[in-house]
Amino acid sequence: MSERAERLSGLQNGSVGSIAGMAEVMLQQPTVAIKNAVQQGRPISWSVPALYRGLGVSLASIAPISAIQFATNGRLLRGLTAPDVAPSDQTKLLCATMSGLASTGLSGPAELIMTLQQNNGKSFGATVKEVAQQHGVVRLLRGFTATAVRDSMWCAGYLALGPVFTREMHTLSPTTFGEIDTATTAQKASASIAGCVAAGLITVAATQPVDTIKTVMQGEAMILPSGRAPSTLATVGRIYRKGGLLSFYRGILPRGYRLAGAVLILGQSRIWLEEVFEEHELLKF
């Protein structure tokens, strides 16, 4: 996270995260639908309504999810770093990872509902009601462990690795990106884009297997009988027996495109929004 973000309050960081998160979802929702279909072995529906099915729950959940991630990250950075001292890269990674864990309670159920909506074509309310009536509210937490692991790694990627890689671009190629303290606006933007895309690609490779496990577990939430359902490890074994290691990387192309774009969109939006919030003292009480 930038030094400016550390100076913002929890409310300001949360607002920055909410706005950036909703912008990213609006732009990239179709890639989520494609990825989910491929991971579950279902045919892809290319109609616009089908590609944007579940957008409502995605927007409703991403605002508080991103707010929690940004606010938690900022608070942890301030708590673990001495005043006027820049946090180390290790501290940034730790804080970002914990921020991902903090938001799992919202992201897990929200993604389960969205995945089921894309499978059954029903509304948000009808899907939630069907799950609760047939299997109980606890079924909404299916895939929670896989979601927690994925979200912690995802936040480490876009909240920590993105800024770290951006800084390294100036160090490794000053002729292209300029020195970190004297780079032009265009050079800073280029370094940020390169750093964010690199962080996004690494995050994709690291999180793809666990995201596939999560999607499969959530997609079968209505198929499995009520009561004790197959565990995360049991699901891992089943996926492996059906298709080997490569089956864990199904959907990596649409998801890779989405995550690389997400790190870029979130990174650029965060930089701009942080500047606006600080300079205009928005939500500063």
C-alpha positions as CSV (number, residue, x, y, z in Angstrom):
1,M,0.0,0.0,0.0
2,S,1.2,3.5,-0.7
3,E,2.3,6.0,2.0
4,R,-0.8,8.0,1.1
5,A,-3.0,5.1,2.0
6,E,-1.4,4.8,5.4
7,R,-2.3,8.4,6.1
8,L,-6.0,7.9,5.2
9,S,-8.5,6.8,7.9
10,G,-10.3,3.5,7.9
11,L,-13.4,5.1,6.5
12,Q,-11.5,6.7,3.7
13,N,-9.5,3.5,2.8
14,G,-12.8,1.5,2.9
15,S,-14.5,4.0,0.6
16,V,-11.5,3.8,-1.8
17,G,-11.7,0.1,-1.8
18,S,-15.5,0.0,-2.4
19,I,-15.4,2.3,-5.4
20,A,-12.4,0.6,-7.0
21,G,-13.9,-2.9,-6.4
22,M,-17.3,-2.0,-8.0
23,A,-15.6,-0.4,-11.0
24,E,-13.6,-3.6,-11.5
25,V,-16.6,-5.9,-11.3
26,M,-18.7,-3.8,-13.7
27,L,-15.9,-4.1,-16.3
28,Q,-15.1,-7.8,-15.9
29,Q,-18.1,-9.7,-14.7
30,P,-18.4,-11.7,-18.0
31,T,-14.9,-13.2,-17.4
32,V,-16.2,-14.6,-14.1
33,A,-19.2,-16.3,-15.8
34,I,-16.9,-17.9,-18.4
35,K,-14.4,-19.0,-15.8
36,N,-17.0,-20.6,-13.6
37,A,-18.6,-22.5,-16.5
38,V,-15.2,-23.9,-17.7
39,Q,-14.2,-24.9,-14.2
40,Q,-17.4,-26.9,-13.7
41,G,-17.4,-28.4,-17.1
42,R,-20.6,-26.6,-18.1
43,P,-21.3,-25.1,-21.6
44,I,-20.7,-21.4,-21.8
45,S,-23.7,-19.2,-22.5
46,W,-22.6,-16.2,-24.6
47,S,-25.7,-14.1,-24.3
48,V,-25.2,-10.8,-22.5
49,P,-27.8,-11.5,-19.8
50,A,-26.1,-14.8,-19.0
51,L,-22.6,-13.3,-18.9
52,Y,-23.8,-10.7,-16.4
53,R,-26.0,-13.0,-14.3
54,G,-25.1,-12.6,-10.7
55,L,-23.8,-9.0,-11.2
56,G,-26.2,-7.7,-8.5
57,V,-24.8,-9.9,-5.8
58,S,-21.3,-9.3,-7.1
59,L,-21.7,-5.5,-6.8
60,A,-23.5,-5.7,-3.4
61,S,-20.8,-7.9,-2.0
62,I,-17.7,-6.4,-3.6
63,A,-18.3,-3.0,-1.9
64,P,-18.1,-4.2,1.7
65,I,-15.5,-6.9,0.8
66,S,-13.1,-4.4,-0.8
67,A,-13.9,-1.9,2.0
68,I,-12.9,-4.6,4.6
69,Q,-9.7,-5.5,2.7
70,F,-8.5,-1.9,2.2
71,A,-9.5,-0.7,5.7
72,T,-8.0,-3.8,7.4
73,N,-4.8,-3.5,5.4
74,G,-4.4,0.2,6.3
75,R,-5.1,-0.4,10.0
76,L,-2.6,-3.3,10.2
77,L,0.1,-1.4,8.4
78,R,-0.3,1.5,10.8
79,G,-0.3,-0.8,13.8
80,L,2.7,-2.9,12.8
81,T,4.9,0.0,11.5
82,A,6.5,2.8,13.5
83,P,5.4,6.3,12.8
84,D,7.2,8.0,9.8
85,V,8.8,4.6,8.9
86,A,7.9,2.9,5.6
87,P,6.6,-0.7,6.1
88,S,8.9,-3.5,4.9
89,D,7.9,-5.7,2.0
90,Q,7.4,-8.6,4.5
91,T,5.0,-6.4,6.6
92,K,3.1,-5.4,3.5
93,L,2.6,-9.1,2.5
94,L,1.5,-10.1,6.0
95,C,-1.0,-7.3,6.3
96,A,-2.4,-7.9,2.8
97,T,-2.8,-11.7,3.5
98,M,-4.6,-11.0,6.8
99,S,-6.9,-8.5,5.0
100,G,-8.0,-11.3,2.6
101,L,-8.8,-13.6,5.5
102,A,-10.9,-10.8,7.1
103,S,-13.2,-10.6,4.1
104,T,-13.9,-14.3,3.6
105,G,-17.0,-14.3,5.7
106,L,-18.7,-12.1,3.0
107,S,-17.0,-13.3,-0.2
108,G,-17.6,-17.0,0.4
109,P,-21.4,-17.0,0.6
110,A,-21.6,-14.2,-2.0
111,E,-19.7,-16.2,-4.6
112,L,-21.6,-19.4,-3.8
113,I,-24.9,-17.6,-4.6
114,M,-23.5,-16.0,-7.8
115,T,-22.2,-19.4,-9.0
116,L,-25.5,-21.1,-8.3
117,Q,-27.3,-18.2,-10.1
118,Q,-25.1,-18.7,-13.2
119,N,-26.0,-22.4,-13.1
120,N,-29.7,-22.2,-12.5
121,G,-30.6,-18.8,-14.0
122,K,-32.7,-17.9,-11.0
123,S,-32.8,-14.6,-9.1
124,F,-30.7,-13.7,-6.0
125,G,-33.6,-14.0,-3.7
126,A,-34.9,-17.3,-5.1
127,T,-31.4,-18.8,-5.0
128,V,-30.8,-17.9,-1.3
129,K,-34.3,-19.1,-0.4
130,E,-33.8,-22.4,-2.2
131,V,-30.4,-23.1,-0.5
132,A,-31.7,-22.2,3.0
133,Q,-34.9,-24.2,2.7
134,Q,-33.4,-27.3,1.3
135,H,-30.0,-27.4,3.0
136,G,-30.0,-24.8,5.8
137,V,-28.1,-21.5,6.0
138,V,-24.8,-23.3,6.8
139,R,-24.7,-24.6,3.2
140,L,-23.9,-21.0,2.1
141,L,-20.5,-21.5,3.7
142,R,-19.6,-24.5,1.5
143,G,-16.1,-23.9,0.1
144,F,-15.2,-21.5,2.9
145,T,-11.7,-22.9,3.5
146,A,-10.8,-22.8,-0.1
147,T,-12.2,-19.2,-0.4
148,A,-10.1,-18.1,2.6
149,V,-6.9,-19.5,1.2
150,R,-7.6,-17.9,-2.2
151,D,-8.6,-14.5,-0.9
152,S,-5.5,-14.3,1.4
153,M,-3.3,-15.0,-1.6
154,W,-5.3,-12.7,-3.9
155,C,-5.0,-9.8,-1.5
156,A,-1.3,-10.4,-1.1
157,G,-1.0,-10.1,-4.8
158,Y,-2.9,-6.8,-5.5
159,L,-2.3,-5.0,-2.2
160,A,1.3,-5.9,-1.7
161,L,3.0,-7.5,-4.7
162,G,1.5,-4.9,-7.1
163,P,3.1,-1.9,-5.4
164,V,6.3,-3.8,-4.7
165,F,6.7,-4.8,-8.3
166,T,5.9,-1.2,-9.4
167,R,8.8,0.1,-7.3
168,E,11.1,-2.6,-8.6
169,M,10.3,-1.5,-12.2
170,H,12.0,1.8,-11.5
171,T,15.0,0.1,-10.0
172,L,15.5,-2.6,-12.7
173,S,14.8,-0.3,-15.7
174,P,15.4,3.3,-14.9
175,T,16.0,4.2,-18.6
176,T,12.4,3.0,-19.4
177,F,10.5,3.9,-16.2
178,G,12.7,6.6,-14.7
179,E,14.1,6.9,-11.2
180,I,11.4,6.3,-8.5
181,D,11.8,9.9,-7.2
182,T,12.2,11.7,-10.5
183,A,10.0,9.7,-12.9
184,T,7.5,11.6,-15.0
185,T,3.8,10.9,-14.7
186,A,3.9,8.8,-17.8
187,Q,6.8,6.8,-16.6
188,K,5.1,6.2,-13.2
189,A,1.9,5.1,-15.0
190,S,3.9,2.7,-17.2
191,A,5.8,1.2,-14.2
192,S,2.5,0.8,-12.3
193,I,0.9,-1.0,-15.3
194,A,3.9,-3.3,-15.7
195,G,4.2,-4.0,-12.0
196,C,0.4,-4.7,-11.6
197,V,0.2,-7.0,-14.6
198,A,3.3,-9.0,-13.4
199,A,1.7,-9.3,-9.9
200,G,-1.6,-10.4,-11.5
201,L,0.0,-13.1,-13.5
202,I,1.9,-14.5,-10.5
203,T,-1.3,-14.4,-8.5
204,V,-3.3,-16.3,-11.1
205,A,-0.8,-19.2,-11.2
206,A,-0.7,-19.4,-7.4
207,T,-4.4,-19.2,-6.8
208,Q,-5.9,-21.1,-9.8
209,P,-6.0,-24.6,-8.2
210,V,-7.6,-23.4,-5.0
211,D,-10.1,-21.3,-7.0
212,T,-11.1,-24.3,-9.1
213,I,-11.7,-26.3,-5.9
214,K,-13.8,-23.5,-4.5
215,T,-15.9,-23.2,-7.6
216,V,-16.6,-26.9,-7.9
217,M,-17.6,-27.1,-4.2
218,Q,-19.9,-24.1,-4.5
219,G,-21.4,-25.2,-7.8
220,E,-22.5,-28.5,-6.4
221,A,-24.1,-27.0,-3.3
222,M,-27.6,-27.8,-4.4
223,I,-26.8,-31.2,-5.8
224,L,-25.3,-32.7,-2.7
225,P,-27.7,-34.1,0.0
226,S,-28.3,-32.2,3.2
227,G,-26.0,-32.9,6.1
228,R,-22.3,-33.5,6.0
229,A,-21.0,-32.9,2.5
230,P,-17.6,-33.9,1.0
231,S,-14.7,-32.0,2.5
232,T,-12.2,-29.8,0.8
233,L,-9.6,-32.6,0.7
234,A,-12.2,-35.1,-0.6
235,T,-13.1,-32.6,-3.4
236,V,-9.4,-32.2,-4.2
237,G,-9.1,-36.0,-4.6
238,R,-12.1,-36.3,-6.7
239,I,-11.0,-33.5,-9.1
240,Y,-7.5,-35.1,-9.4
241,R,-8.9,-38.6,-10.1
242,K,-11.1,-37.2,-12.9
243,G,-8.6,-35.2,-14.7
244,G,-5.2,-35.1,-13.0
245,L,-3.2,-32.0,-12.2
246,L,-4.3,-30.1,-15.3
247,S,-8.0,-30.2,-14.2
248,F,-7.1,-27.8,-11.4
249,Y,-6.1,-25.2,-14.1
250,R,-9.4,-25.3,-16.0
251,G,-10.5,-21.8,-16.7
252,I,-7.1,-20.2,-16.2
253,L,-7.3,-18.2,-19.4
254,P,-10.5,-16.2,-18.6
255,R,-9.5,-16.0,-14.9
256,G,-5.9,-15.0,-15.9
257,Y,-7.3,-12.2,-18.0
258,R,-9.7,-11.1,-15.3
259,L,-7.1,-11.1,-12.4
260,A,-4.4,-9.4,-14.4
261,G,-7.0,-6.8,-15.3
262,A,-8.3,-6.6,-11.8
263,V,-4.8,-5.9,-10.3
264,L,-4.4,-3.2,-12.9
265,I,-7.8,-1.6,-12.5
266,L,-7.7,-1.8,-8.7
267,G,-4.1,-0.5,-8.6
268,Q,-4.8,2.5,-10.9
269,S,-8.1,3.3,-9.3
270,R,-6.6,3.1,-5.8
271,I,-3.8,5.5,-6.7
272,W,-6.2,8.0,-8.2
273,L,-8.8,7.7,-5.5
274,E,-6.3,7.9,-2.6
275,E,-5.1,11.2,-4.1
276,V,-8.6,12.6,-4.5
277,F,-9.6,11.6,-1.0
278,E,-6.5,13.1,0.6
279,E,-6.3,16.3,-1.3
280,H,-10.0,17.1,-1.0
281,E,-10.2,15.7,2.6
282,L,-13.2,13.5,1.6
283,L,-14.9,11.7,4.6
284,K,-12.3,13.1,6.9
285,F,-13.8,13.6,10.3
